[in-house]
């Protein structure tokens, strides 16, 4: 049910966005712009998966 194209795109985004300086800042208790960016990306990604699953469920229910 998971589209591997989306997973590879997200993995590529994460790989390009991550660097050692931001990893060191991860120990800080203050939120960082990078943290907000990752959370926003995850939110968009998970919402797209949810909408896709919802659509597939709707199509499956209508075909019965």
Secondary structure, 3 states (H helix, E strand, C coil): CCCHHHHHHHHHHHHHHCCHHHHHHCCCCCCCHHHHHHHHHHHHHHHHHHHHHHHHHHHHHHCC
